[in-house]
C-alpha cells in the first residue's frame, strides 16, 4: 500500500479524536485516581504510595494503548503527536498539522476531564494543587523522561508489534516514575490536568509552564537522538504509538 492510500484508509478523524479524548481522560483518571487511593491506603508512606501509583499507571497505560491504538495510534500526549507530525511531514507518513491540532485539543480537554472524573469517584473536590515541583532537578528529570519516551516510541514504530509496544511504553513510564526526580510526567496534557487536583498526583499551576517547556526540550532531544540512531525513522512516523487499522466501514 502506498503512503497516500495508507493515510486515507485511517479511521475518520472524528473517531480518532474521540479515541484520543477517551484515552487521555482514562490515563489521567488512572494516574490521579490511583494517587488518591494510594494516599488513603498508605498514609505516611510516600515510597509505598509512589509504588502503588507507578504500577497502576504502567499497567493502565499498556491497556489503553492496546484498546485504543487501532483507532488513533494511542498518542495520548501532545509531544508524541507533534513528533509524529514533524517526523512524517516530508514523507507524508505522519499526521497532517490540522489533525495534529485536533489530537492535542482532545488530549488536553480529555486530561482535565480525567482529573475531574477521578475527583468525583473519590469524593475529592477539584482544587488547584499546592505541590510545587518546579526545581532544577525536576525539570532535568522531565527532559530526560520525555526524551526517552519519544525515542522509545518512534524506535519501536519501526519494527515492533502493538503488544510489545504497549508493554514497553508502560514499563518505561513505570520505571521512569523511579529513575527521574520528577516522577516522569513526560506529557503536557497530563501535566495541565494534574494541576486541578490538590492530592498526591497534583502539580502547582506555577510549575506547569516550566514542566511543559522541559517536556518540549526533551521531545526535541528525543527526535534528534532518534534520527541519529535510526535515519529512516521518518518512514514509519505514522505507526506511532501503534499502527491504526484501516477503516473498512462503507
Secondary structure by P-SEA (a helix, b strand, c coil): ccaaaaaaacccaaaaaaaaaaaaaaaaaaaaaaaaaaaaaccccaaaaaaaaaaaaaaaaaaaaaaccccccccccaaaaaaaaaacccccccccaaaaaaaaaaaaaaaaaaaaaaaaaacccbbbbccccccaaaaaaaaaaaaaaaaaaaaaaacccaaaaaaaaaaaaaaaaccccccccccaaaaaaaccccccccccccaaaaaaaaaaaaaaaaaaaaaaaccccccccccccccccccccc
